[in-house]
């Protein structure tokens, strides 16, 4: 079963929340890839750290949404902020993994910002 199918079965999630949950998991995956690619390059240390932060926060936010936590809006704000900061960092690097990461993170930040108000 795909993530989209699984998220679709969580009855309390709105369409916007399902999209955010999927975006958070995608952000975590792409950040793990980006961090792994950045490992060992001293010039990429900040990128690696931010990617690891996003992977952890985005996964946690998705888990909070899935269980309908009252703390999800606050975590959405944190997730959006770290996604935006990491996207800005990744934009500074020409590597494909950084460019893909930045694109995914912008989408995740946008959907998290929506979740802050719902």
ABEGO torsion letter per residue (X at the ends): XBAAAAAAABAABBAAAAAAAAAAAAAAAAAAAAAAAABGBAAAAAAAAAAAAAAAAAAAAAAAAAAGBAAAAAAAAAAAAAAAAAAAAAAABABAAAAAAAAAAAAAAAAAAAAAAX
